[in-house]
Amino acid sequence: MEKGDFRSKKGFTIIEVALVLAIAGLIFMMVFIALPALQRSQRDSRRRDDIMVLVQTIKKFQSNNRGALPTDSGIATYMGGSLASEASWQGFYNKYLGDDFIDPDGEHYALDVVECGAANADAECTNSVAASVRDSSFPFTVGGTKYVIVVVTQAVCSGETTIRSTNPRNVAVLYRLEGAGTYCNNT
């Protein structure tokens, strides 16, 4: 073998192969880091859409009932078409929302309906769970029930919480997002 034969052969050096593998590894690592955040963002976007559907459905209920809201409060969950009174939040849930009102994780939402009391005039509705939603982790749970949407009657949104409204027909709807923060929407 002559002295110049090694230089005339074609191929990749170990350094070139290692460099290509390192760059490919960095690209894969960036994809795996960004993918969960993107999925979380997409689920939160769907949750915001679900809240807007709920707000529109409450408005529809009010239109059908001369501006009135369901009369009770507490937790309402989907009961498979049960015969609960339509004037109750349970009946509202069953008739107007039904079995299609599901979180992107695959579980039914629950409604926790509370009223912003008169003692909270021009103040945060701290007698409700509105402040708890803001300060909780995802998903917000009440009594072991997960994926709870808080419906605060006689209230309007103020940032990530609610304040009392002078209009008894106003409703603020809050939901704790997976990414960060609380989404609040008014009727």
Secondary structure as a PSIPRED ss2 file (coil, helix, strand):
# PSIPRED VFORMAT (PSIPRED V4.0)

   1 M C   1.000  0.000  0.000
   2 E C   1.000  0.000  0.000
   3 K C   1.000  0.000  0.000
   4 G C   1.000  0.000  0.000
   5 D H   0.000  1.000  0.000
   6 F H   0.000  1.000  0.000
   7 R H   0.000  1.000  0.000
   8 S H   0.000  1.000  0.000
   9 K C   1.000  0.000  0.000
  10 K C   1.000  0.000  0.000
  11 G C   1.000  0.000  0.000
  12 F C   1.000  0.000  0.000
  13 T C   1.000  0.000  0.000
  14 I H   0.000  1.000  0.000
  15 I H   0.000  1.000  0.000
  16 E H   0.000  1.000  0.000
  17 V H   0.000  1.000  0.000
  18 A H   0.000  1.000  0.000
  19 L H   0.000  1.000  0.000
  20 V H   0.000  1.000  0.000
  21 L H   0.000  1.000  0.000
  22 A H   0.000  1.000  0.000
  23 I H   0.000  1.000  0.000
  24 A H   0.000  1.000  0.000
  25 G H   0.000  1.000  0.000
  26 L H   0.000  1.000  0.000
  27 I H   0.000  1.000  0.000
  28 F H   0.000  1.000  0.000
  29 M H   0.000  1.000  0.000
  30 M H   0.000  1.000  0.000
  31 V H   0.000  1.000  0.000
  32 F H   0.000  1.000  0.000
  33 I H   0.000  1.000  0.000
  34 A H   0.000  1.000  0.000
  35 L H   0.000  1.000  0.000
  36 P H   0.000  1.000  0.000
  37 A H   0.000  1.000  0.000
  38 L H   0.000  1.000  0.000
  39 Q H   0.000  1.000  0.000
  40 R H   0.000  1.000  0.000
  41 S H   0.000  1.000  0.000
  42 Q H   0.000  1.000  0.000
  43 R H   0.000  1.000  0.000
  44 D H   0.000  1.000  0.000
  45 S H   0.000  1.000  0.000
  46 R H   0.000  1.000  0.000
  47 R H   0.000  1.000  0.000
  48 R H   0.000  1.000  0.000
  49 D H   0.000  1.000  0.000
  50 D H   0.000  1.000  0.000
  51 I H   0.000  1.000  0.000
  52 M H   0.000  1.000  0.000
  53 V H   0.000  1.000  0.000
  54 L H   0.000  1.000  0.000
  55 V H   0.000  1.000  0.000
  56 Q H   0.000  1.000  0.000
  57 T H   0.000  1.000  0.000
  58 I H   0.000  1.000  0.000
  59 K H   0.000  1.000  0.000
  60 K H   0.000  1.000  0.000
  61 F H   0.000  1.000  0.000
  62 Q H   0.000  1.000  0.000
  63 S H   0.000  1.000  0.000
  64 N H   0.000  1.000  0.000
  65 N C   1.000  0.000  0.000
  66 R C   1.000  0.000  0.000
  67 G C   1.000  0.000  0.000
  68 A C   1.000  0.000  0.000
  69 L C   1.000  0.000  0.000
  70 P C   1.000  0.000  0.000
  71 T C   1.000  0.000  0.000
  72 D C   1.000  0.000  0.000
  73 S C   1.000  0.000  0.000
  74 G E   0.000  0.000  1.000
  75 I E   0.000  0.000  1.000
  76 A E   0.000  0.000  1.000
  77 T E   0.000  0.000  1.000
  78 Y C   1.000  0.000  0.000
  79 M C   1.000  0.000  0.000
  80 G C   1.000  0.000  0.000
  81 G C   1.000  0.000  0.000
  82 S C   1.000  0.000  0.000
  83 L C   1.000  0.000  0.000
  84 A C   1.000  0.000  0.000
  85 S C   1.000  0.000  0.000
  86 E C   1.000  0.000  0.000
  87 A C   1.000  0.000  0.000
  88 S C   1.000  0.000  0.000
  89 W H   0.000  1.000  0.000
  90 Q H   0.000  1.000  0.000
  91 G H   0.000  1.000  0.000
  92 F H   0.000  1.000  0.000
  93 Y H   0.000  1.000  0.000
  94 N H   0.000  1.000  0.000
  95 K H   0.000  1.000  0.000
  96 Y H   0.000  1.000  0.000
  97 L H   0.000  1.000  0.000
  98 G H   0.000  1.000  0.000
  99 D H   0.000  1.000  0.000
 100 D H   0.000  1.000  0.000
 101 F C   1.000  0.000  0.000
 102 I E   0.000  0.000  1.000
 103 D C   1.000  0.000  0.000
 104 P C   1.000  0.000  0.000
 105 D C   1.000  0.000  0.000
 106 G C   1.000  0.000  0.000
 107 E C   1.000  0.000  0.000
 108 H E   0.000  0.000  1.000
 109 Y C   1.000  0.000  0.000
 110 A E   0.000  0.000  1.000
 111 L E   0.000  0.000  1.000
 112 D E   0.000  0.000  1.000
 113 V E   0.000  0.000  1.000
 114 V E   0.000  0.000  1.000
 115 E E   0.000  0.000  1.000
 116 C C   1.000  0.000  0.000
 117 G C   1.000  0.000  0.000
 118 A H   0.000  1.000  0.000
 119 A H   0.000  1.000  0.000
 120 N H   0.000  1.000  0.000
 121 A C   1.000  0.000  0.000
 122 D C   1.000  0.000  0.000
 123 A C   1.000  0.000  0.000
 124 E E   0.000  0.000  1.000
 125 C C   1.000  0.000  0.000
 126 T C   1.000  0.000  0.000
 127 N C   1.000  0.000  0.000
 128 S C   1.000  0.000  0.000
 129 V C   1.000  0.000  0.000
 130 A H   0.000  1.000  0.000
 131 A H   0.000  1.000  0.000
 132 S H   0.000  1.000  0.000
 133 V H   0.000  1.000  0.000
 134 R H   0.000  1.000  0.000
 135 D H   0.000  1.000  0.000
 136 S C   1.000  0.000  0.000
 137 S C   1.000  0.000  0.000
 138 F C   1.000  0.000  0.000
 139 P C   1.000  0.000  0.000
 140 F C   1.000  0.000  0.000
 141 T C   1.000  0.000  0.000
 142 V E   0.000  0.000  1.000
 143 G C   1.000  0.000  0.000
 144 G C   1.000  0.000  0.000
 145 T E   0.000  0.000  1.000
 146 K C   1.000  0.000  0.000
 147 Y C   1.000  0.000  0.000
 148 V E   0.000  0.000  1.000
 149 I E   0.000  0.000  1.000
 150 V E   0.000  0.000  1.000
 151 V E   0.000  0.000  1.000
 152 V E   0.000  0.000  1.000
 153 T E   0.000  0.000  1.000
 154 Q C   1.000  0.000  0.000
 155 A E   0.000  0.000  1.000
 156 V E   0.000  0.000  1.000
 157 C E   0.000  0.000  1.000
 158 S E   0.000  0.000  1.000
 159 G C   1.000  0.000  0.000
 160 E C   1.000  0.000  0.000
 161 T E   0.000  0.000  1.000
 162 T E   0.000  0.000  1.000
 163 I E   0.000  0.000  1.000
 164 R E   0.000  0.000  1.000
 165 S C   1.000  0.000  0.000
 166 T C   1.000  0.000  0.000
 167 N C   1.000  0.000  0.000
 168 P C   1.000  0.000  0.000
 169 R C   1.000  0.000  0.000
 170 N C   1.000  0.000  0.000
 171 V E   0.000  0.000  1.000
 172 A E   0.000  0.000  1.000
 173 V E   0.000  0.000  1.000
 174 L E   0.000  0.000  1.000
 175 Y E   0.000  0.000  1.000
 176 R E   0.000  0.000  1.000
 177 L C   1.000  0.000  0.000
 178 E C   1.000  0.000  0.000
 179 G C   1.000  0.000  0.000
 180 A C   1.000  0.000  0.000
 181 G C   1.000  0.000  0.000
 182 T E   0.000  0.000  1.000
 183 Y E   0.000  0.000  1.000
 184 C E   0.000  0.000  1.000
 185 N E   0.000  0.000  1.000
 186 N E   0.000  0.000  1.000
 187 T C   1.000  0.000  0.000
